């Protein structure tokens, strides 16, 4: 990750000069699938955040985790996550973007559920996966629609010439569902606080600084191109503001410092959504700045909470009684980051907030509405920041002092905090080029960022003052405010809605399964067979009958055919399962004899080996079943079953004859045989097809075999475990 | 498992011959009848012979490696062979051909497809072993275990 930062800084010169770096590896050309990567200004900003915070979190994690296998697993997953997150922010092909996007969800799932013995961790992980996964699926649909409308799979090209129309509108709504769930926007925000069961480095990295920004990232990409069309701007701004206020109110009610920060993250994500989803040039600049600021201060604060949790053993603010000697570093980091979060000068958070207020000053009739929402949300931020800071910065109470943490444990948060100060004080020289280019790559109309602490007396400064004043008021009146909040906020809200949805889904699934899977094997097989022949038969009735084929070409064929027919018939009337299995094997051996006679040694060999193993597998399974078939009346009577079998037999026979005569083009095998030796260096064309011409198919097939093999072992073990509990397993066998 | 010395000896004889045959099929596959699928199936049949002679313990003793490891490494080998050309800047599964001279045996042409086929072979062997692992334990022992 350090290498990534170094590389990103090294190439930054090119990107900041407005020359995006792009590269592409073609995957499936005809489907337009490729691994296309593109690093522009905004991508660079995201890469620096992802990799930079990643370095800090990794260094921190070395102190946080004791060296156990689980910690090693967590470290591996964090690297996997960092890789996929870089994929998200660098992807130019929307299909690749989706793959990387879902990989981050999967990594998040595994990291939240790292403690798989804890039921709460498991359900939280599932919650996060279901919400972001469902959103991701909707997004995939939306991206495909947009790519189809625009006629290109490249994100940069879609955005350069945005399509319009009803289909595009539907696609945008679906994409929005994707980034709203990912960025924990109202009403999907409940998964983010639940995800706080993960280890603190994980929360700091995934669930505050980077992964939840993926949604913001995508919104920012789409906003300049689509914000003016339809209901995008009102919808995104409303959702963002509601999220910002909800998160702020909820943060004020938390006692767990980590949950407080998580709710604060929800609030800030709403803020970011408003800024980067608006699609106006000034708001985009402010959004880029706030994105950086938030990553810096929130990661710092999470790391601090982790230190406290690790050293003291609790992060409940009611049980923490202040810190004394040895905690200086923690206090400095907290003070700086909290000041940035509350938007106090000279921190980067203040710069970002000023830019945000300025962006909506004079934005039209809706500007003041948005501004009042932002001021309200920021005032809440000031209030919950104070709540957080008061706990950490408090003087120690009486009692034994808590020993301070090791220096290298605190160092990452101090480094991040110093970056917050440096970029705040020297915003113009340090950040202007980066932010300007990032905004310009998002929105060509964007102009020089012009960040800074002092913009003269104006509306933004006044609004900052109002924000701080309101915040102070909230702090001063914290008791009445708490009573009020307790009275008006429902206990769980969105989390309850999620639980109810899941219950409903489970109920629905049970009902459908009860109807579709009634447990009768004969019925299943009859339905499968009849469906299989129904489709080809509809073509068959219109085809020309080519006439009867030659009955037999040699006496050997007659003998084999009789053998197969007799064994097949005997198998249907056999009373013992074992005999039936052996007779089925005889049918298969008969088939391989046919292949021998027809001169297909490869097929014969394969069929022979398969038959042998099948019989062995049958015998293995049969030991678990009674020797004879049941006498119980099956769900389908004998006449019905004979009728189904006869229909299938006739249809297959007719289909074989008709389709063999229906050939219009030359068989592909001629060409394959011709190309086999010169191109693949093999004379056995069957094998060459398998491993070379159709090698990818083979790869897919053996993947299926691997899954089947795992299934076999799982099935065998599960069946064994339940044996004593039930009467004969697979009791509803046929006959 | 009650063992019979006649069955044991015959089984060893047959299974070893079958193993050699399966390897022959794997290597000859590119030019003559055979290949990874068939070779792996024959090797699976050889395992079946061991199963008949000595039950699941005998299969485990012969295979030594756990079946899921065989299965997984087969898939990794095949996928790796398929993807390696991409890393080297060619198309997926692009083959390559070299001729090697083995002392005393003569020359042979080796293609990268052989590695792919070996992966297929391992998957088939692993699958056969998985079936024995899944359903191969004697019912009596299971009753005691559960």
Boltz contact constraints between the chains, C-beta under 6 A:
constraints:
  - contact:
      token1: [A, 601]
      token2: [B, 33]
      max_distance: 6.0
  - contact:
      token1: [A, 602]
      token2: [B, 33]
      max_distance: 6.0
  - contact:
      token1: [A, 605]
      token2: [B, 33]
      max_distance: 6.0
  - contact:
      token1: [A, 605]
      token2: [B, 38]
      max_distance: 6.0
  - contact:
      token1: [A, 606]
      token2: [B, 38]
      max_distance: 6.0
  - contact:
      token1: [A, 609]
      token2: [B, 38]
      max_distance: 6.0
  - contact:
      token1: [A, 609]
      token2: [B, 41]
      max_distance: 6.0
  - contact:
      token1: [A, 609]
      token2: [B, 42]
      max_distance: 6.0
  - contact:
      token1: [A, 609]
      token2: [B, 45]
      max_distance: 6.0
  - contact:
      token1: [A, 612]
      token2: [B, 45]
      max_distance: 6.0
  - contact:
      token1: [A, 613]
      token2: [B, 44]
      max_distance: 6.0
  - contact:
      token1: [A, 613]
      token2: [B, 128]
      max_distance: 6.0
  - contact:
      token1: [A, 616]
      token2: [B, 48]
      max_distance: 6.0
  - contact:
      token1: [A, 617]
      token2: [B, 131]
      max_distance: 6.0
  - contact:
      token1: [A, 620]
      token2: [B, 135]
      max_distance: 6.0
  - contact:
      token1: [A, 620]
      token2: [B, 136]
      max_distance: 6.0
  - contact:
      token1: [A, 621]
      token2: [B, 135]
      max_distance: 6.0
  - contact:
      token1: [A, 623]
      token2: [B, 139]
      max_distance: 6.0
  - contact:
      token1: [A, 680]
      token2: [B, 95]
      max_distance: 6.0
  - contact:
      token1: [A, 681]
      token2: [B, 97]
      max_distance: 6.0
  - contact:
      token1: [A, 681]
      token2: [B, 111]
      max_distance: 6.0
  - contact:
      token1: [A, 682]
      token2: [B, 30]
      max_distance: 6.0
  - contact:
      token1: [A, 682]
      token2: [B, 31]
      max_distance: 6.0
  - contact:
      token1: [A, 683]
      token2: [B, 31]
      max_distance: 6.0
  - contact:
      token1: [A, 684]
      token2: [B, 30]
      max_distance: 6.0
  - contact:
      token1: [A, 684]
      token2: [B, 31]
      max_distance: 6.0
  - contact:
      token1: [A, 684]
      token2: [B, 32]
      max_distance: 6.0
  - contact:
      token1: [A, 687]
      token2: [B, 29]
      max_distance: 6.0
  - contact:
      token1: [A, 687]
      token2: [B, 30]
      max_distance: 6.0
  - contact:
      token1: [A, 687]
      token2: [B, 35]
      max_distance: 6.0
  - contact:
      token1: [A, 691]
      token2: [B, 113]
      max_distance: 6.0
  - contact:
      token1: [A, 691]
      token2: [B, 116]
      max_distance: 6.0
  - contact:
      token1: [A, 691]
      token2: [B, 117]
      max_distance: 6.0
  - contact:
      token1: [A, 692]
      token2: [B, 95]
      max_distance: 6.0
  - contact:
      token1: [A, 692]
      token2: [B, 113]
      max_distance: 6.0
  - contact:
      token1: [A, 695]
      token2: [B, 93]
      max_distance: 6.0
  - contact:
      token1: [A, 699]
      token2: [B, 78]
      max_distance: 6.0
  - contact:
      token1: [A, 699]
      token2: [B, 82]
      max_distance: 6.0
  - contact:
      token1: [A, 702]
      token2: [B, 78]
      max_distance: 6.0
  - contact:
      token1: [A, 702]
      token2: [B, 120]
      max_distance: 6.0
  - contact:
      token1: [A, 702]
      token2: [B, 123]
      max_distance: 6.0
  - contact:
      token1: [A, 705]
      token2: [B, 123]
      max_distance: 6.0
  - contact:
      token1: [A, 705]
      token2: [B, 127]
      max_distance: 6.0
  - contact:
      token1: [A, 706]
      token2: [B, 71]
      max_distance: 6.0
  - contact:
      token1: [A, 706]
      token2: [B, 75]
      max_distance: 6.0
  - contact:
      token1: [A, 709]
      token2: [B, 71]
      max_distance: 6.0
  - contact:
      token1: [A, 709]
      token2: [B, 127]
      max_distance: 6.0
  - contact:
      token1: [A, 709]
      token2: [B, 130]
      max_distance: 6.0
  - contact:
      token1: [A, 712]
      token2: [B, 130]
      max_distance: 6.0
  - contact:
      token1: [A, 712]
      token2: [B, 131]
      max_distance: 6.0
  - contact:
      token1: [A, 712]
      token2: [B, 134]
      max_distance: 6.0
  - contact:
      token1: [A, 713]
      token2: [B, 130]
      max_distance: 6.0
  - contact:
      token1: [A, 713]
      token2: [B, 133]
      max_distance: 6.0
  - contact:
      token1: [A, 713]
      token2: [B, 134]
      max_distance: 6.0
  - contact:
      token1: [A, 716]
      token2: [B, 134]
      max_distance: 6.0
  - contact:
      token1: [A, 716]
      token2: [B, 135]
      max_distance: 6.0
  - contact:
      token1: [A, 720]
      token2: [B, 142]
      max_distance: 6.0
  - contact:
      token1: [A, 721]
      token2: [B, 146]
      max_distance: 6.0
  - contact:
      token1: [A, 723]
      token2: [B, 146]
      max_distance: 6.0
  - contact:
      token1: [A, 724]
      token2: [B, 146]
      max_distance: 6.0
